[in-house]
Amino acid sequence: MQLRWSSIMLVALFIVCFAAGCSKESPAAPPVKAPEETAQPEETSAHSPPATGSDPEEEAPSQLDGMTLEEKLGQLIIAGVKGDAPTVEMKEMLLSQYVGGIIFFKNNLSAKPKDVADLVNQLKAWNRTSGQAPPLFFSVDQEGGRVSRLPGVHALPTARAIGKTNDAEFAAWVGSSLGEMCRLMGMNMDFAPVLDIHSNPDNPVIGSRSFGTTAELVTRMGMSALKGIREEGVIPVVKHFPGHGDTAVDSHLDLPVIGKDLKALQAMEWLPFVEAIRQDVDVVMVGHLLLPELDPELPASLSKVLITEQLRGALGFKGVVVSDDMTMGAISKQYGMGEAAVLTIKAGGDLVMVAHEYENVTKVLDALKQSIQSGELTEQRIDESVSRILELKNKYKLSDETPIEYPDQKLAALNEEIGKRLAAMGLAPAAAAGQ
């Protein structure tokens, strides 16, 4: 009898506990929607940056914790290389200097896409051997028109010709084609589209690279092209903030000066960049332009006023800021390579582009390290930029693990599509520049 009573009490106790557990306050489960109410997923390209359960912003700090100072500083560099085949210098730059990205020019890109694939695959393999190195940015200026670097593909029309069609859908197709040709040859970052407004007919460097002479047209065409590139899983980089359209000097040769004040810039040059930021562009390139009404001393690419106070502050940009090439005359004639790199990081920039000469990469890395030792820069400031860079690489799922395949057949199909589309539009492929 005693045993039977104890069993009854245990069962009763279990029932009471279970009921109490079920009665705890908790959010109600959302009602299941009827089929007609179920939200449909947005249409995305098969090559868009994939959505994942992990947050790139959460992954970056753990990656950062395991990096040495030298490895962090290397991530701040996008470097140029010599030649179109793997070299000892390329290998050392990855294994000893931990450079985080490569920019390719015409002389690096053989006439055979297969050779481009071989070069990219070798660089990936070397980067993997350096331990837990983050994957590399493989970047290129593939704008279409006269700035077309990649071999084996039809050069698409100039931005000016695209703008004249006034067809945003066509601009999106051009962007998609640019992204596809980049992706097929292993490029994961494209320095395009150009968002400069061609408002000065004496401009020697922008010209046909601009979609047009009005902010409305440049914005509409530029956002369509940006979307097309991004949907191919390639990182678009808008350029050249704060606006290179109203200049009469080529910054490759010397420093252009723009005399406009803040209100004038906000009413014209900045409008396409504002919209790009609203559409969550990941990377903005800052040009070598002096705006004395905002900063009478430093070019935009080295200016805290332009990068931190205006681009990041007033315009609200949260992504990665990359400088234009520091070896251009606008900078190299007035600043040492290391000095310029320190200034752009102090100003709030993240990626320093050093497009020519291996010794310039060494100068930049030495200067950055010395600036930390002297207290001019802090490692915390370096960590801010490296975190943004790692988040971007995680977001686009960049990887050095999988080699790219030889793209010949896919490029042939793309060329056929480009030819048909341009013929239908009454346009012809543009001649590419030899840069």
C-alpha positions as CSV (number, residue, x, y, z in Angstrom):
1,M,0.0,0.0,0.0
2,Q,2.9,2.3,0.9
3,L,4.6,1.7,-2.4
4,R,1.3,2.2,-4.4
5,W,0.7,5.6,-2.6
6,S,4.2,6.8,-3.4
7,S,3.8,6.0,-7.1
8,I,0.6,8.0,-7.2
9,M,2.3,11.0,-5.6
10,L,5.2,10.8,-8.1
11,V,2.8,10.8,-11.0
12,A,0.9,13.7,-9.6
13,L,4.1,15.7,-9.0
14,F,5.1,15.1,-12.6
15,I,1.8,16.4,-13.9
16,V,2.0,19.6,-11.8
17,C,5.6,20.3,-12.9
18,F,4.8,19.8,-16.6
19,A,1.8,22.1,-16.3
20,A,3.9,24.8,-14.6
21,G,6.5,24.5,-17.3
22,C,4.0,25.0,-20.1
23,S,2.4,28.0,-18.3
24,K,5.7,30.1,-18.3
25,E,5.4,33.3,-20.3
26,S,7.0,33.0,-23.7
27,P,6.5,34.6,-27.1
28,A,3.6,33.1,-28.9
29,A,4.5,31.1,-32.0
30,P,3.7,33.1,-35.1
31,P,0.6,32.0,-36.9
32,V,1.3,30.0,-40.0
33,K,0.4,32.0,-43.1
34,A,-1.9,30.7,-45.7
35,P,-0.2,29.9,-48.9
36,E,-1.4,33.1,-50.6
37,E,0.0,35.2,-47.7
38,T,3.5,33.6,-47.7
39,A,6.1,36.2,-48.6
40,Q,8.0,35.3,-51.8
41,P,11.8,35.4,-51.7
42,E,13.5,38.2,-53.7
43,E,14.8,37.1,-57.1
44,T,18.6,36.7,-56.9
45,S,21.2,35.6,-59.3
46,A,22.8,32.3,-58.9
47,H,26.1,34.2,-58.3
48,S,24.8,36.7,-55.8
49,P,26.6,36.8,-52.4
50,P,24.8,33.9,-50.7
51,A,22.8,34.5,-47.5
52,T,24.1,32.4,-44.7
53,G,23.3,31.6,-41.1
54,S,26.5,33.2,-40.0
55,D,26.9,37.0,-39.7
56,P,30.0,38.4,-41.4
57,E,30.2,41.1,-38.7
58,E,30.3,38.3,-36.1
59,E,33.0,36.3,-37.9
60,A,35.4,39.1,-38.4
61,P,36.4,39.7,-34.7
62,S,37.4,36.1,-34.2
63,Q,39.5,36.1,-37.3
64,L,41.1,39.4,-36.2
65,D,42.1,38.0,-32.8
66,G,44.3,35.4,-34.4
67,M,46.2,37.8,-36.6
68,T,49.6,39.4,-36.0
69,L,50.2,43.1,-36.6
70,E,52.1,42.3,-39.8
71,E,49.2,40.2,-41.1
72,K,46.7,43.0,-40.2
73,L,48.8,45.6,-42.0
74,G,49.1,43.4,-45.1
75,Q,45.3,43.3,-45.3
76,L,45.2,47.1,-45.9
77,I,47.1,46.8,-49.2
78,I,45.8,46.2,-52.7
79,A,49.1,45.8,-54.7
80,G,50.0,45.6,-58.4
81,V,52.2,42.9,-59.8
82,K,54.7,42.7,-62.7
83,G,54.2,40.4,-65.6
84,D,51.5,37.9,-66.6
85,A,53.0,34.8,-65.0
86,P,53.7,33.8,-61.4
87,T,57.0,35.1,-60.1
88,V,59.1,34.9,-56.9
89,E,58.3,38.5,-56.1
90,M,54.5,37.8,-56.2
91,K,55.1,34.8,-53.9
92,E,57.1,36.8,-51.4
93,M,54.6,39.6,-51.3
94,L,51.9,37.1,-50.2
95,L,54.0,34.9,-47.9
96,S,56.1,37.6,-46.2
97,Q,54.0,40.8,-46.5
98,Y,50.5,39.2,-46.3
99,V,49.1,41.5,-48.9
100,G,45.3,41.3,-48.9
101,G,44.5,42.0,-52.5
102,I,45.9,42.2,-56.1
103,I,45.0,44.7,-58.8
104,F,45.5,43.6,-62.4
105,F,46.3,45.8,-65.4
106,K,46.6,45.1,-69.1
107,N,50.2,43.9,-68.8
108,N,49.3,41.3,-66.2
109,L,46.5,39.8,-68.3
110,S,47.7,37.6,-71.1
111,A,45.8,37.5,-74.4
112,K,44.8,34.0,-73.3
113,P,42.1,33.7,-70.6
114,K,43.6,30.3,-69.6
115,D,46.8,32.1,-68.6
116,V,44.9,34.5,-66.4
117,A,43.2,31.5,-64.7
118,D,46.6,29.9,-64.2
119,L,48.0,33.1,-62.6
120,V,45.0,33.6,-60.3
121,N,45.1,29.9,-59.2
122,Q,48.8,30.1,-58.4
123,L,48.3,33.2,-56.3
124,K,45.4,31.5,-54.5
125,A,47.6,28.5,-53.8
126,W,50.5,30.6,-52.4
127,N,48.1,32.5,-50.2
128,R,46.7,29.3,-48.7
129,T,50.2,28.2,-47.7
130,S,50.7,31.2,-45.5
131,G,48.5,29.7,-42.8
132,Q,45.1,31.1,-42.0
133,A,45.4,34.0,-44.4
134,P,42.1,35.6,-45.4
135,P,41.3,35.1,-49.1
136,L,42.6,37.6,-51.6
137,F,40.8,40.4,-53.4
138,F,41.4,39.9,-57.1
139,S,40.6,43.3,-58.6
140,V,40.5,45.0,-62.0
141,D,39.3,48.1,-63.7
142,Q,36.7,46.6,-66.0
143,E,34.4,49.5,-66.8
144,G,33.7,48.8,-70.4
145,G,34.6,51.2,-73.1
146,R,38.3,52.2,-73.3
147,V,38.9,51.0,-69.7
148,S,38.6,47.2,-70.4
149,R,41.5,45.1,-69.1
150,L,40.3,41.5,-69.4
151,P,41.4,39.5,-72.4
152,G,39.2,37.3,-74.6
153,V,36.0,39.3,-74.2
154,H,34.3,41.9,-76.2
155,A,34.8,45.4,-74.8
156,L,31.3,46.7,-73.9
157,P,30.2,50.2,-75.0
158,T,31.4,53.3,-73.1
159,A,29.4,54.6,-70.2
160,R,28.6,57.6,-72.3
161,A,27.1,55.4,-75.0
162,I,25.1,53.5,-72.4
163,G,23.8,56.8,-70.9
164,K,22.7,58.0,-74.3
165,T,20.4,55.0,-74.6
166,N,18.6,56.2,-71.5
167,D,17.8,52.5,-70.9
168,A,18.4,51.5,-67.3
169,E,17.6,47.8,-68.1
170,F,20.4,47.9,-70.7
171,A,22.8,49.4,-68.1
172,A,21.9,46.6,-65.8
173,W,22.7,44.0,-68.5
174,V,26.0,45.7,-69.1
175,G,26.8,45.6,-65.4
176,S,25.9,41.9,-65.3
177,S,28.1,41.2,-68.3
178,L,31.0,43.0,-66.7
179,G,30.4,41.0,-63.5
180,E,30.3,37.7,-65.4
181,M,33.5,38.3,-67.3
182,C,35.2,39.2,-64.1
183,R,33.9,36.2,-62.3
184,L,34.8,33.8,-65.1
185,M,38.5,34.9,-64.9
186,G,38.7,34.9,-61.1
187,M,38.2,38.6,-60.4
188,N,36.0,39.2,-57.3
189,M,36.2,43.0,-57.3
190,D,35.5,45.4,-60.1
191,F,36.4,49.1,-59.9
192,A,33.2,50.1,-61.5
193,P,30.8,51.8,-62.1
194,V,32.1,55.3,-62.5
195,L,29.7,57.8,-60.8
196,D,31.5,60.9,-61.8
197,I,29.3,63.5,-63.6
198,H,30.9,64.8,-66.8
199,S,30.2,68.4,-66.2
200,N,33.5,69.8,-67.5
201,P,34.0,69.4,-71.3
202,D,37.8,70.0,-70.7
203,N,38.1,66.9,-68.4
204,P,41.0,64.9,-69.8
205,V,40.4,61.7,-67.8
206,I,36.7,61.0,-67.3
207,G,35.0,61.9,-70.5
208,S,33.3,58.9,-72.0
209,R,33.8,57.0,-68.8
210,S,30.8,58.9,-67.3
211,F,27.2,58.0,-68.0
212,G,26.3,61.6,-68.7
213,T,26.2,65.3,-67.7
214,T,23.4,65.2,-65.2
215,A,23.2,63.8,-61.7
216,E,19.9,62.1,-62.5
217,L,21.2,60.2,-65.5
218,V,24.4,59.1,-63.9
219,T,22.6,58.0,-60.8
220,R,20.0,56.0,-62.7
221,M,22.4,54.3,-65.0
222,G,25.1,53.8,-62.3
223,M,22.7,52.1,-59.9
224,S,21.6,49.7,-62.6
225,A,25.2,48.8,-63.5
226,L,26.1,48.4,-59.9
227,K,23.2,46.0,-59.3
228,G,24.2,44.0,-62.4
229,I,27.8,43.6,-61.2
230,R,26.8,42.7,-57.7
231,E,24.3,40.1,-58.8
232,E,27.2,38.2,-60.4
233,G,28.8,37.8,-57.0
234,V,31.5,40.4,-57.8
235,I,32.1,43.4,-55.5
236,P,31.4,46.7,-57.3
237,V,33.4,49.7,-56.3
238,V,31.9,53.1,-57.1
239,K,34.3,55.9,-57.9
240,H,35.7,58.6,-57.7
241,F,34.3,60.3,-54.5
242,P,34.0,63.2,-54.0
243,G,33.5,63.5,-57.8
244,H,36.1,63.7,-60.6
245,G,33.8,65.0,-63.3
246,D,34.4,68.8,-63.0
247,T,38.2,68.7,-63.3
248,A,40.6,69.8,-66.1
249,V,43.6,67.9,-64.8
250,D,44.3,64.2,-65.0
251,S,45.1,63.0,-61.5
252,H,47.4,60.3,-63.0
253,L,49.7,63.3,-63.8
254,D,49.0,65.9,-61.2
255,L,46.6,67.1,-58.5
256,P,43.2,68.4,-59.7
257,V,41.7,71.3,-57.7
258,I,37.9,71.7,-57.4
259,G,36.7,75.0,-56.1
260,K,33.2,74.1,-55.2
261,D,31.8,74.5,-51.7
262,L,29.9,71.9,-49.7
263,K,26.4,73.0,-50.9
264,A,27.4,72.8,-54.5
265,L,28.9,69.3,-54.1
266,Q,25.8,68.2,-52.3
267,A,23.6,69.5,-55.1
268,M,25.5,67.8,-57.9
269,E,28.6,65.6,-57.5
270,W,27.5,63.7,-54.4
271,L,24.0,62.7,-55.5
272,P,25.0,59.5,-57.2
273,F,27.2,58.5,-54.2
274,V,24.3,59.2,-51.8
275,E,22.0,56.9,-53.8
276,A,24.7,54.2,-53.9
277,I,25.1,54.4,-50.2
278,R,21.3,54.1,-49.8
279,Q,21.5,51.0,-51.9
280,D,24.2,49.5,-49.6
281,V,27.2,49.7,-51.8
282,D,30.1,47.9,-50.2
283,V,33.1,49.9,-51.4
284,V,33.8,53.5,-52.3
285,M,37.0,54.7,-54.0
286,V,38.2,58.1,-53.0
287,G,40.0,60.1,-55.7
288,H,43.1,62.3,-55.5
289,L,41.3,65.6,-55.6
290,L,41.9,68.8,-53.7
291,L,38.8,70.6,-52.5
292,P,40.1,73.8,-50.7
293,E,36.7,74.9,-49.6
294,L,36.5,71.7,-47.4
295,D,40.1,70.9,-46.8
296,P,42.7,73.4,-48.0
297,E,45.7,71.2,-47.2
298,L,45.0,67.5,-48.1
299,P,43.6,65.7,-51.1
300,A,40.3,63.9,-50.5
301,S,42.1,60.5,-50.5
302,L,44.2,61.7,-47.5
303,S,41.6,63.9,-45.9
304,K,39.8,63.2,-42.6
305,V,37.3,65.9,-43.5
306,L,36.3,64.2,-46.7
307,I,36.5,60.6,-45.6
308,T,35.5,60.6,-41.9
309,E,33.4,63.8,-41.5
310,Q,31.7,63.8,-44.9
311,L,31.7,60.3,-46.5
312,R,31.3,58.3,-43.3
313,G,29.7,61.0,-41.1
314,A,27.3,63.2,-43.2
315,L,26.6,60.6,-45.9
316,G,26.5,57.6,-43.5
317,F,28.8,55.2,-45.4
318,K,29.7,52.2,-43.3
319,G,31.6,50.1,-45.7
320,V,35.2,49.9,-47.0
321,V,37.0,53.0,-48.3
322,V,39.7,52.4,-50.9
323,S,42.1,55.0,-52.1
324,D,42.9,55.5,-55.8
325,D,46.3,54.4,-56.8
326,M,48.9,56.0,-54.5
327,T,51.6,55.9,-57.3
328,M,49.6,58.4,-59.4
329,G,51.3,61.8,-60.0
330,A,48.6,63.6,-57.9
331,I,50.1,61.9,-54.8
332,S,53.6,60.7,-55.7
333,K,54.7,64.2,-56.7
334,Q,53.8,65.7,-53.4
335,Y,54.0,62.9,-50.8
336,G,56.2,59.9,-50.0
337,M,54.5,56.6,-50.5
338,G,54.6,55.7,-46.8
339,E,53.5,59.2,-45.7
340,A,50.5,59.0,-48.0
341,A,49.5,55.6,-46.7
342,V,49.6,56.7,-43.1
343,L,47.6,59.8,-43.9
344,T,44.8,57.9,-45.6
345,I,44.5,55.4,-42.8
346,K,44.5,58.3,-40.2
347,A,41.7,59.9,-42.3
348,G,39.5,56.9,-42.1
349,G,40.4,54.9,-45.2
350,D,40.7,51.2,-45.2
351,L,42.5,49.9,-48.3
352,V,45.6,51.5,-49.7
353,M,46.1,50.9,-53.4
354,V,49.8,50.5,-54.5
355,A,49.5,49.6,-58.1
356,H,53.1,49.8,-59.2
357,E,56.6,48.6,-58.0
358,Y,57.1,46.0,-55.2
359,E,59.4,48.4,-53.3
360,N,56.4,50.8,-52.8
361,V,54.5,48.1,-51.0
362,T,57.5,47.7,-48.6
363,K,57.6,51.5,-48.1
364,V,53.9,51.5,-47.2
365,L,54.1,48.6,-44.8
366,D,57.2,50.0,-43.1
367,A,55.6,53.4,-42.7
368,L,52.4,52.0,-41.2
369,K,54.3,49.9,-38.7
370,Q,56.5,52.8,-37.7
371,S,53.5,55.0,-37.2
372,I,52.1,52.5,-34.7
373,Q,55.4,52.3,-32.9
374,S,55.5,56.1,-32.6
375,G,51.9,56.4,-31.5
376,E,50.8,58.3,-34.6
377,L,48.4,55.4,-35.4
378,T,47.0,52.9,-32.9
379,E,46.5,49.2,-33.5
380,Q,42.8,49.8,-32.6
381,R,42.6,52.1,-35.6
382,I,44.1,49.3,-37.8
383,D,41.7,46.8,-36.3
384,E,38.7,49.0,-37.4
385,S,39.8,48.8,-41.0
386,V,40.8,45.2,-41.0
387,S,37.4,44.3,-39.5
388,R,35.6,46.0,-42.3
389,I,37.8,44.3,-44.9
390,L,37.2,40.9,-43.3
391,E,33.5,41.5,-43.1
392,L,33.4,42.3,-46.8
393,K,35.4,39.1,-47.7
394,N,33.1,37.0,-45.6
395,K,29.9,38.7,-47.0
396,Y,30.9,37.7,-50.6
397,K,32.2,34.3,-49.5
398,L,35.6,34.9,-51.1
399,S,37.7,31.7,-51.0
400,D,41.2,30.7,-52.1
401,E,40.3,27.0,-51.7
402,T,38.7,26.4,-55.0
403,P,40.6,27.1,-58.2
404,I,38.8,28.7,-61.1
405,E,38.2,26.6,-64.2
406,Y,39.4,27.5,-67.6
407,P,36.6,29.9,-68.9
408,D,37.1,29.6,-72.7
409,Q,33.7,28.0,-73.5
410,K,31.7,30.2,-71.2
411,L,33.5,33.3,-72.5
412,A,32.6,32.3,-76.0
413,A,29.0,32.1,-75.1
414,L,29.2,35.4,-73.3
415,N,30.8,37.0,-76.4
416,E,28.1,35.7,-78.6
417,E,25.4,37.1,-76.3
418,I,27.2,40.5,-76.2
419,G,27.5,40.6,-79.9
420,K,23.7,39.9,-80.4
421,R,22.6,42.4,-77.8
422,L,24.8,45.2,-79.1
423,A,23.7,44.5,-82.6
424,A,20.1,44.7,-81.5
425,M,20.8,48.1,-79.8
426,G,22.7,49.4,-82.9
427,L,25.9,49.6,-80.9
428,A,29.4,48.2,-81.4
429,P,32.0,47.1,-78.9
430,A,34.3,49.9,-77.9
431,A,38.1,49.8,-78.3
432,A,39.9,49.0,-75.1
433,A,42.7,51.1,-73.6
434,G,46.1,49.6,-73.3
435,Q,46.5,50.3,-69.6
